[in-house]
Amino acid sequence: MFLNRSNNLAMNLRLNTLSKMKMIPFNGLLLTVLLCSCHPGEKQEQKSKEPQQAADVPATEVFPLQRGRLSSSLQIPGELIAFQQVDLYAKENSFVKKLYVDVGSEVKAGQLLVTMEAPELGSQLAGALSNIQSREAIYTASKANYDRLYATSQTPGTISPLDLEQAAARKASDLAQLQSAKEAYQQIAETQNYLQIKAPFNGVITARNVNPGAYVGPSGKGSELPLFTLKEQKKLRLVISVPEAYTSYLSHKNEISFTVKSMPDQQFKAHINRMAGALDNKLHAQRIEMDVENNDKKLLPGMVAEVNLPLPANDSTFIVPKSAVVNSTEKVFVIRAVDSKAEWVNVKTGRANNDSIEIYGSLHPGDQLLKAANEEIRNGSALKKIKQ
């Protein structure tokens, strides 16, 4: 009985072992079938994605580099000033006697503006006149003495040559003193002319700083202020300061246009008349002047003008779209396509007009440049597609 149980247990163990050994190949075959059924599908899905990704890569648009002339303009502020302007001062210490003009008065060249009086000048002039009369009398006497001696000396042995020479010297000295007295008188007389101030040119009185009775002159109260300020109004100067980068495009007689704030809808014209020929030490800009005719007096000295200064090209340069130039923190460059690879080329920019800009660098006509350049296209990277 015990043996039969042992035999039965052993037989059951063998059957279980055989059943497990038979299941192993079946499970392996099932796993292999499942893997084979899944793997080809994934490959097909990856293959189907590859051409789709390639199709999504945008084409790199390039253009051939060419030379051209870029004409642009510069908007720059300017100032209108009087073509002629002068501050009139009193040269001699005196008192204002009468004013003939006031602020806003239009005057002509030579017109009397103010008269002044200086009593001490009258006495000086009288003294100078008296000195002339005295010197004339002395000279007349010395001349008469010389003439007598000379007439007598014609008879040999009557007058010694030394006496004749002394008489001639005295006459010459008296004549020189007479001329000096006349010049002193003339100087005082001319000083009296300074007591009348006249307009040096046609213009408008824009400032008056004195009243009748005021003491004026170099030592007068408020001598640092002029009596009048006279400005020419029918002709003005338009003054601008052009930065150094644009001075090479300027030339004489170039026509410019400008507007002023008081008349924004009206445009005025002028021509370049004077160029300083040097740069200002502070602004590093060149002073340019234009003459503006102002017969109708619409424009006033001191107005600020908005000037449109044309800058015609003197020579051909490389002109590219602004989108082709990359302004990074390190450099300014364009991207050139060489053998389907990107090449960074350092450039310097010039003038810009609308969507175009001048560039200067190691470039040649016909170079293929990227139209839309950016820093993400690295130097030496491959360009997958190139579109002309």
C-alpha positions in Angstrom: 0.0 0.0 0.0 2.8 2.3 0.8 4.6 1.4 -2.4 1.6 2.1 -4.6 1.3 5.6 -3.1 5.0 6.3 -3.7 4.7 5.2 -7.3 1.6 7.3 -7.9 3.4 10.4 -6.4 6.4 9.9 -8.7 4.2 9.5 -11.7 2.4 12.7 -11.0 5.7 14.6 -10.7 6.9 13.4 -14.1 3.6 14.4 -15.7 3.8 17.9 -14.2 7.4 18.3 -15.4 6.6 17.1 -19.0 3.6 19.5 -19.1 5.8 22.5 -18.1 8.5 21.6 -20.6 5.9 21.5 -23.4 4.5 24.9 -22.5 7.9 26.7 -22.7 8.3 26.5 -26.5 4.7 27.5 -27.0 5.0 30.6 -24.9 8.2 31.6 -26.7 6.6 31.1 -30.0 3.6 33.2 -28.9 6.0 36.0 -27.8 7.9 35.9 -31.1 4.7 36.1 -33.1 3.5 39.1 -31.1 6.8 40.9 -31.5 6.9 40.2 -35.2 3.4 41.4 -35.6 4.1 44.7 -33.8 7.7 45.7 -35.2 6.8 46.1 -38.9 4.0 48.5 -38.0 6.3 50.7 -36.0 8.9 50.8 -38.8 6.2 51.7 -41.3 5.1 54.5 -39.0 8.6 55.9 -38.6 9.2 55.7 -42.4 6.0 57.5 -43.0 7.1 60.3 -40.6 10.5 60.9 -42.1 9.4 62.3 -45.4 6.8 64.4 -43.6 9.5 66.0 -41.4 11.6 66.7 -44.4 8.7 68.4 -46.1 8.2 70.7 -43.1 11.7 72.1 -43.3 11.3 75.6 -44.8 13.3 76.5 -47.9 16.2 79.0 -47.5 15.6 81.9 -49.8 18.7 83.5 -51.2 19.4 86.4 -53.6 22.4 87.4 -55.7 24.4 90.4 -54.3 24.4 93.4 -56.6 25.7 97.0 -56.6 23.4 100.0 -56.8 22.9 103.6 -55.8 20.8 104.3 -52.7 19.3 107.7 -52.5 18.0 108.6 -49.0 17.2 111.6 -47.0 18.0 112.8 -43.5 15.4 114.4 -41.2 17.3 116.9 -39.0 16.4 120.0 -36.9 17.6 123.4 -37.9 17.4 127.0 -36.7 16.5 130.1 -38.6 18.6 133.1 -37.7 18.8 136.6 -39.1 21.1 136.9 -42.2 22.7 139.9 -40.4 22.4 140.8 -36.8 24.1 143.4 -34.6 24.0 144.7 -31.1 24.5 148.5 -31.0 26.4 150.0 -28.0 27.4 153.5 -27.0 31.2 154.0 -27.5 31.5 157.2 -25.4 30.2 157.9 -22.0 27.1 160.1 -22.5 23.5 160.6 -21.8 20.7 159.4 -24.1 19.1 162.5 -25.5 16.4 161.2 -27.9 15.2 157.8 -29.2 13.9 157.7 -32.7 12.9 154.0 -32.9 11.4 151.3 -30.7 10.9 147.5 -30.8 9.5 146.3 -34.1 10.5 149.4 -36.0 11.7 148.8 -39.6 14.7 150.9 -40.4 16.8 151.6 -43.4 20.6 151.6 -43.6 21.9 155.0 -42.4 18.7 155.9 -40.5 19.3 157.8 -37.2 18.3 155.6 -34.2 19.4 157.6 -31.2 21.2 160.8 -30.3 23.3 161.3 -27.1 25.0 164.2 -25.5 28.3 164.6 -23.7 29.0 168.2 -22.5 32.7 167.5 -21.8 33.2 166.7 -25.5 32.1 170.2 -26.4 34.7 171.8 -24.2 37.4 169.4 -25.5 36.5 170.4 -29.1 36.7 174.1 -28.3 40.1 173.6 -26.7 41.3 171.7 -29.7 40.2 174.4 -32.0 41.9 177.1 -29.9 45.1 175.0 -30.0 44.9 174.9 -33.8 44.6 178.7 -34.1 47.6 179.1 -31.8 49.7 176.7 -33.7 48.8 178.3 -37.0 50.0 181.7 -35.7 53.3 180.2 -34.6 53.8 178.4 -37.8 53.0 181.6 -39.8 55.6 183.5 -37.9 58.3 180.9 -38.3 57.5 180.5 -42.0 57.7 184.3 -42.5 61.1 184.4 -40.7 62.5 181.6 -42.9 61.2 183.2 -46.1 63.0 186.5 -45.2 66.2 184.8 -44.3 66.1 182.8 -47.5 65.4 185.8 -49.6 68.4 187.7 -47.9 70.6 184.7 -48.4 70.4 185.1 -52.1 72.9 187.9 -51.7 76.3 186.2 -51.0 77.7 186.8 -47.5 74.6 188.3 -45.9 73.2 185.2 -44.1 75.2 182.3 -42.7 74.0 178.8 -43.8 73.6 177.8 -40.2 71.1 180.5 -39.5 69.1 179.5 -42.6 69.1 175.8 -41.6 67.9 176.7 -38.0 65.0 178.8 -39.4 64.0 175.9 -41.8 64.0 173.4 -38.9 61.9 175.7 -36.7 59.4 176.2 -39.5 59.2 172.4 -40.0 58.6 171.8 -36.3 55.9 174.4 -36.1 54.2 172.8 -39.1 54.3 169.4 -37.5 52.7 170.7 -34.3 50.0 172.4 -36.3 49.2 169.1 -38.1 49.1 167.4 -34.7 46.7 170.0 -33.4 44.4 169.5 -36.4 44.4 165.7 -36.0 43.5 166.1 -32.3 40.6 168.3 -33.3 39.5 165.9 -35.9 39.6 163.0 -33.4 37.4 164.9 -31.0 35.0 165.8 -33.8 34.8 162.2 -34.8 34.1 161.2 -31.2 31.2 163.5 -31.3 29.9 161.6 -34.3 29.6 158.6 -32.0 26.9 160.4 -30.1 24.6 159.6 -33.0 23.9 155.9 -33.7 22.7 155.0 -37.2 21.4 151.7 -38.6 24.2 149.8 -40.4 21.8 147.9 -42.7 18.1 147.4 -43.3 16.3 145.5 -40.6 14.0 145.4 -37.7 14.7 146.6 -34.1 14.1 143.5 -32.0 15.3 144.8 -28.6 15.6 148.2 -26.8 17.3 148.5 -23.4 17.5 152.3 -22.8 15.3 155.3 -22.2 15.9 159.0 -22.6 18.2 160.4 -19.9 20.0 157.1 -19.3 23.8 157.2 -18.8 25.4 154.9 -21.3 28.9 154.1 -22.5 31.7 151.7 -21.5 31.5 152.8 -17.9 27.7 153.4 -17.8 25.3 151.4 -15.7 24.2 148.3 -17.6 26.9 148.8 -20.2 26.9 145.0 -20.9 23.5 145.4 -22.5 23.2 146.9 -26.0 21.2 150.0 -26.7 19.4 148.2 -29.6 19.5 144.9 -31.3 19.0 145.1 -35.1 18.2 142.0 -37.2 17.7 141.6 -40.9 14.3 139.9 -41.5 13.8 139.8 -45.3 16.6 137.3 -45.6 17.4 134.5 -43.2 20.0 131.8 -42.6 18.9 128.2 -42.0 21.6 126.5 -40.0 21.9 122.8 -39.4 24.6 120.5 -38.0 25.1 117.4 -40.1 26.6 114.3 -38.4 30.0 113.1 -39.6 28.6 110.0 -41.2 26.6 112.0 -43.7 29.0 114.8 -44.6 30.4 113.0 -47.7 26.9 113.1 -49.4 26.6 116.9 -49.2 27.5 119.4 -52.0 26.9 123.0 -52.7 23.6 124.1 -54.2 21.8 120.9 -53.1 18.1 121.8 -52.6 16.5 121.1 -49.3 13.0 121.5 -47.9 11.8 122.4 -44.5 8.8 123.1 -42.4 8.2 125.1 -39.2 5.8 124.4 -36.3 3.8 127.5 -36.8 3.0 126.5 -40.4 3.2 122.7 -40.5 1.2 122.4 -43.8 3.5 124.7 -45.7 6.8 123.6 -47.1 9.7 126.0 -47.8 12.7 125.5 -50.1 16.3 126.6 -49.9 19.7 125.7 -51.3 23.0 124.9 -49.5 25.2 128.0 -49.7 27.9 127.5 -47.2 29.6 124.5 -45.7 32.0 124.9 -42.7 34.6 122.5 -44.1 35.4 121.2 -40.6 33.6 119.4 -37.8 32.6 120.9 -34.5 34.8 119.7 -31.7 31.8 118.9 -29.4 29.1 117.6 -31.8 31.5 116.2 -34.4 29.1 117.6 -37.0 29.6 120.0 -39.9 27.8 123.4 -39.9 25.7 123.9 -43.0 24.0 127.2 -43.9 21.2 127.9 -46.4 19.9 131.3 -47.5 16.2 131.7 -47.2 14.3 134.6 -48.9 11.7 136.0 -46.5 10.1 138.9 -48.3 6.7 138.2 -46.9 8.1 137.9 -43.4 6.2 134.7 -42.6 9.4 133.2 -41.1 11.0 134.8 -38.0 14.5 134.6 -36.7 14.8 132.0 -33.9 12.3 129.6 -35.4 13.1 125.9 -35.3 12.8 124.1 -38.6 12.4 120.4 -39.5 14.7 120.0 -42.4 14.5 117.2 -45.0 18.1 116.9 -46.3 18.4 114.7 -49.5 21.5 112.5 -49.6 22.1 111.4 -53.2 24.6 108.5 -53.7 28.0 109.5 -55.0 29.0 105.9 -55.9 27.5 102.5 -56.2 27.5 100.2 -53.2 26.2 96.8 -52.1 22.5 97.2 -51.3 20.6 94.4 -49.5 17.2 94.0 -47.7 17.3 94.9 -44.1 16.2 91.4 -43.2 19.5 90.1 -44.6 21.5 91.9 -42.0 21.9 90.5 -38.5 22.7 92.9 -35.7 23.8 90.7 -32.9 25.4 91.7 -29.6 28.8 90.7 -30.9 28.9 91.7 -34.5 26.9 92.8 -37.6 26.9 90.2 -40.4 25.2 88.7 -43.3 24.9 85.0 -44.2 26.4 83.8 -47.5 25.4 80.4 -49.0 28.5 78.5 -50.1 28.2 74.8 -51.2 24.8 74.6 -49.3 26.5 75.8 -46.1 26.0 79.0 -44.2 29.0 81.4 -43.9 28.9 84.4 -41.7 30.4 87.5 -43.2 31.1 90.6 -41.0 29.8 93.8 -42.6 29.4 97.5 -41.8 26.1 99.2 -42.5 25.6 102.5 -44.3 22.5 104.5 -45.1 19.0 102.9 -45.0 16.0 103.7 -47.1 12.7 102.0 -46.5 13.5 98.2 -46.6 17.0 98.5 -48.1 20.4 99.2 -46.5 24.0 99.7 -47.7 26.6 97.2 -46.5 30.4 97.1 -46.7 32.5 94.0 -46.2 34.4 91.2 -47.9 31.8 90.5 -50.5 31.6 90.2 -54.3 28.9 90.8 -56.8 26.9 87.6 -57.4 27.4 86.2 -53.9 24.3 84.3 -52.7 23.0 85.8 -49.5 20.2 84.7 -47.3 17.3 87.0 -47.6 16.0 86.3 -44.0 19.1 85.8 -41.9 19.2 85.2 -38.1 21.5 84.0 -35.4 19.9 80.5 -35.3 21.5 79.7 -38.6 25.0 79.0 -37.3 28.2 79.6 -39.1 29.0 76.4 -41.1 25.6 74.8 -40.7 24.1 73.0 -43.6 21.3 74.6 -45.6 18.9 71.8 -46.5 17.0 73.7 -49.1 18.0 76.7 -51.2 15.4 78.6 -53.1 16.4 81.3 -55.6 
